[in-house]
Amino acid sequence: MKTKNLRTIIAAAVFGVMAIGLVVGVSTGTLSGFGWDTIAALCPLGALGTMIATKTMIPRAVISLVIMATLVLLVGRAFCAWLCPTTLIYRIRDYFRSPKKRKALAEQKNAEIKAISQQELDSLKPAKDAKGHACGACGKCQPVKHGKLDSRHAVLGGALLSTAVFGFPVFCLVCPVGLTFATVLVLWRAFSAGDATIGIILIPAMLIVELVFLRKWCTRFCPLSALMNLVGRFSRTFVPVIDDEKCLETAKGASCSKCAEVCQFDINLRHPDFGELTTADCTRCRACVDACPTKAITMPLLAGKKAKGTVVVADPALEDLEPKLD
């Protein structure tokens, strides 16, 4: 079974179980706040917002934040790829797109990434040293960078500031995870008990606006993503690593970028400077591992230091370049 299908099945199963528990009244909660009896956990952003709003150190909220930080350090933003209903909705949307539309979007993305990859390769070709090393020898490929603060962090700051000003977690009212479960609840009440309210229109409409009109919600707007990004910068486990001796770009100087093409979160593993996000936002979805044509990408338990380029060039077209030391 493909990893992509497995992710979809797991996310759908978890969502289904929690949605059923919600409509039948079983106290399991949702992904925004779940647990059983005295054991409960809040969404980390909701936990932080609750403490800011109440100006109180709440033990359960602190525990939720510690659990979140620990999980992100171990498996990065795995929640986003394996459990988040927002990502699941995106997959369902893509599934119902016409084959022509899916093909056109894929070709557009692939063309953009390949152009970037080739541009970077061309800039790196002169970096061939006296031993015949090329792309990778200059150390520009896959640098250890975690990016600057972006629009997501601005939204995160706004969410926390509004919480302090108004005295309650304002973002929780528009969080797509919460809105997804709220949509299930209002629809269930409308069809099972005839309890139709304005919410049956307003709640799904807000969800559609966020996920359809605010394109790339996960990479540009999600404050929970920003919060996990701040912790993910310190994660060193299961981070995807490229073997330069197998990678087509470093070993043969050939344009590839399959890893960037399949990444749902716009991480360019080979050339991070050209991706919207970096490995600090890696969701451990393994899409890049599955897509690599030479199996050059692995996700070791603990990523060691990446050796600087020591890859022999196999592309004859590069043999005439003048040697140039770093």
C-alpha positions in Angstrom: 0.0 0.0 0.0 1.3 3.5 -0.9 2.1 5.7 2.0 -0.2 8.4 0.6 -3.2 6.0 0.8 -2.2 4.9 4.3 -2.1 8.5 5.5 -5.6 9.1 4.0 -7.0 5.9 5.6 -5.5 6.8 9.1 -6.7 10.4 8.9 -10.2 9.3 7.8 -10.5 6.6 10.4 -9.5 8.9 13.3 -11.8 11.6 12.0 -14.6 9.1 11.6 -14.2 7.7 15.1 -14.2 11.2 16.7 -17.1 12.4 14.6 -19.2 9.4 15.6 -18.3 10.0 19.2 -19.3 13.6 18.9 -22.8 12.9 17.4 -23.7 10.1 19.8 -22.5 11.9 22.8 -19.5 9.8 23.7 -17.0 12.0 25.7 -13.9 11.5 23.5 -13.9 15.1 22.3 -12.4 16.2 19.0 -8.8 16.9 17.7 -9.1 20.3 19.3 -9.7 18.9 22.7 -9.8 15.2 23.4 -9.4 12.6 26.2 -11.3 10.4 28.5 -12.6 11.2 32.0 -9.7 13.0 33.9 -7.2 12.3 31.1 -7.5 15.1 28.6 -5.4 17.2 26.2 -6.1 20.4 24.4 -4.9 21.7 21.1 -1.6 23.3 21.9 -2.7 26.6 20.4 -5.9 26.5 22.3 -4.0 25.6 25.5 -1.7 28.6 25.1 -4.6 30.9 24.3 -6.6 29.7 27.3 -3.8 30.5 29.7 -3.3 34.0 28.0 -7.0 34.7 28.2 -7.4 33.7 31.8 -3.9 34.9 32.9 -3.6 31.6 34.8 -1.1 28.8 34.6 -3.5 25.9 33.9 -1.9 22.5 34.6 -3.8 20.6 31.9 -2.8 23.3 29.3 0.8 23.1 30.4 0.8 19.4 30.0 -0.7 19.7 26.5 2.0 22.1 25.5 4.7 19.7 26.8 3.2 16.8 25.0 3.0 18.8 21.8 6.6 19.9 22.0 7.8 16.4 22.7 5.9 14.9 19.8 7.1 17.6 17.4 10.7 17.0 18.5 10.3 13.3 17.8 8.2 13.3 14.6 8.0 16.9 13.4 4.6 18.0 12.1 3.4 14.5 11.6 0.0 15.6 12.8 -0.5 17.6 9.7 0.1 14.7 7.3 -1.3 11.8 9.2 -4.2 13.2 11.3 -5.3 16.7 10.5 -8.8 16.9 8.9 -7.8 20.0 7.0 -5.2 18.0 5.0 -7.8 15.2 4.6 -10.3 17.7 3.1 -7.6 18.9 0.6 -7.1 15.2 -0.5 -10.8 14.7 -1.0 -11.0 17.9 -3.0 -8.1 16.8 -5.2 -9.7 13.4 -5.7 -12.9 14.9 -7.1 -11.0 17.2 -9.5 -11.2 16.2 -13.1 -8.2 14.2 -14.4 -7.5 17.1 -16.8 -7.4 19.6 -14.0 -5.2 17.4 -11.8 -2.8 16.8 -14.7 -2.6 20.6 -15.5 -1.9 21.5 -11.9 0.7 18.8 -11.5 2.4 19.8 -14.8 2.5 23.5 -13.7 4.0 22.7 -10.3 6.5 20.3 -11.8 7.6 22.8 -14.5 8.2 25.5 -11.9 10.2 23.2 -9.7 12.3 21.8 -12.5 13.1 25.3 -13.8 14.3 26.3 -10.3 16.3 23.1 -10.0 18.0 23.6 -13.3 18.7 27.2 -12.4 20.4 26.1 -9.2 22.3 23.3 -11.0 23.6 25.8 -13.6 24.9 28.1 -10.8 26.6 25.2 -9.1 28.4 23.7 -12.1 31.4 26.0 -11.7 31.9 24.7 -8.2 33.8 21.6 -9.5 37.0 21.2 -7.6 40.4 19.6 -8.4 39.1 16.1 -7.5 36.2 16.3 -10.0 33.5 17.1 -7.5 30.6 19.2 -8.7 27.1 19.9 -7.4 27.3 19.6 -3.6 31.1 20.4 -3.4 30.4 24.0 -2.6 28.1 23.1 0.2 25.1 25.0 -1.2 22.9 22.0 -1.6 20.6 21.1 1.2 22.0 23.6 3.7 21.0 23.4 7.4 18.5 26.3 7.4 15.1 26.6 9.0 13.9 29.8 7.3 12.8 33.1 8.7 9.5 33.9 10.3 6.8 34.1 7.7 3.1 34.9 7.3 2.0 32.0 9.6 4.0 33.5 12.5 2.3 36.8 11.9 -1.1 35.1 12.1 0.1 33.3 15.3 1.1 36.6 16.8 -2.3 38.1 15.8 -4.1 35.1 17.3 -2.3 35.4 20.7 -2.7 39.2 20.7 -6.4 39.1 20.0 -6.8 36.5 22.8 -5.1 38.9 25.3 -7.2 41.8 24.1 -10.6 40.1 24.1 -10.1 37.6 26.9 -10.8 34.4 25.0 -9.1 32.3 22.3 -10.5 34.2 19.3 -8.8 32.0 16.7 -10.6 28.9 18.1 -13.8 30.4 16.5 -12.3 30.1 13.0 -9.9 27.2 13.4 -10.6 24.8 10.4 -10.0 21.8 12.6 -12.8 22.9 15.0 -15.0 24.1 12.1 -14.7 20.6 10.5 -16.1 18.9 13.6 -18.7 21.7 14.1 -19.9 21.2 10.5 -20.5 17.5 11.3 -22.4 18.4 14.4 -24.7 21.0 12.9 -25.5 18.8 9.9 -26.2 15.9 12.2 -28.6 18.0 14.4 -30.3 19.4 11.3 -31.0 16.0 9.8 -31.6 14.0 12.9 -33.6 16.4 15.0 -34.6 19.1 12.6 -32.6 21.6 14.6 -31.6 23.9 11.7 -29.9 27.1 12.7 -27.9 29.8 10.9 -24.9 27.7 11.9 -25.7 25.1 9.2 -24.9 27.8 6.6 -22.3 30.0 8.5 -20.0 27.2 9.8 -19.5 25.3 6.5 -19.2 28.7 4.7 -16.4 29.8 6.9 -14.6 26.5 6.4 -14.9 26.8 2.6 -13.6 30.4 2.6 -10.5 29.3 4.6 -9.7 26.2 2.6 -10.7 27.3 -0.9 -10.3 31.0 -1.1 -7.3 31.3 1.3 -5.1 29.1 -0.8 -2.3 27.1 0.8 -3.8 27.6 4.3 -1.3 25.1 5.8 1.8 26.8 4.4 0.8 30.5 4.7 -1.9 31.0 7.3 -2.1 28.3 9.9 -0.9 29.5 13.4 -0.8 26.0 14.7 1.7 25.2 11.9 3.7 28.2 12.9 3.8 27.0 16.5 5.0 23.6 15.5 7.5 25.2 13.2 9.2 27.0 16.1 9.6 23.7 17.9 10.4 21.7 14.8 13.6 23.7 14.2 15.2 21.6 17.0 14.0 18.2 15.8 16.7 15.9 14.7 14.7 12.6 14.5 13.3 11.0 11.3 14.4 14.1 9.2 14.7 13.2 5.5 18.4 13.0 4.4 19.7 12.8 0.9 22.6 10.5 0.0 24.7 12.6 -2.4 26.2 9.5 -4.0 22.8 8.3 -5.2 21.0 11.6 -5.8 20.7 12.3 -9.6 21.5 16.0 -9.1 24.7 15.6 -7.1 26.0 12.3 -8.6 25.2 13.1 -12.2 24.4 16.8 -12.4 20.9 15.9 -13.8 17.8 17.9 -13.0 15.3 15.8 -11.0 13.4 17.4 -8.0 11.0 14.6 -7.7 11.1 15.1 -3.9 10.0 18.7 -4.3 7.3 17.8 -6.8 5.5 15.4 -4.4 5.8 17.4 -1.2 2.4 18.6 -0.2 3.9 21.3 2.1 6.2 22.8 -0.6 9.5 21.8 0.9 12.3 21.6 -1.6 14.6 19.1 0.1 17.4 19.4 -2.4 17.3 23.2 -2.7 15.7 24.6 0.5 16.1 28.2 -0.6 13.6 27.7 -3.4 10.9 26.0 -1.3 8.2 27.8 0.6 9.0 25.8 3.8 12.1 24.0 5.1 12.7 20.7 6.9 11.6 22.4 10.2 8.1 21.9 8.8 8.6 18.3 7.6 5.5 16.2 8.3 7.3 12.8 8.0 4.8 11.8 5.3 7.5 9.9 3.4 6.3 11.1 0.0 9.8 12.2 -0.9 11.2 8.8 0.1 8.7 7.0 -2.0 9.1 9.3 -5.0 12.9 9.3 -5.2 13.9 7.4 -8.4 17.3 6.3 -7.0 16.2 5.7 -3.4 18.6 8.4 -2.3 16.3 9.7 0.5 16.0 8.1 3.8 14.6 9.1 7.2 17.0 7.7 9.8 16.1 7.7 13.5 18.7 10.3 14.2 20.1 12.5 11.3 23.8 13.0 11.6 25.8 15.8 10.2 25.7 16.0 6.4 29.1 15.6 4.9 30.1 18.3 2.4 30.1 17.3 -1.2 32.4 14.5 -2.1 30.5 13.2 -5.1 32.2 12.2 -8.3 30.6 13.7 -11.3 29.3 11.2 -13.9 28.0 13.7 -16.4 30.4 14.0 -19.3 29.0 17.4 -20.1 30.6 18.7 -16.9 34.1 17.3 -17.5 35.3 20.4 -19.4 34.6 22.8 -16.6 37.6 24.5 -15.1 38.5 23.4 -11.6 37.5 25.8 -8.8 38.1 25.2 -5.2 35.6 26.4 -2.5 
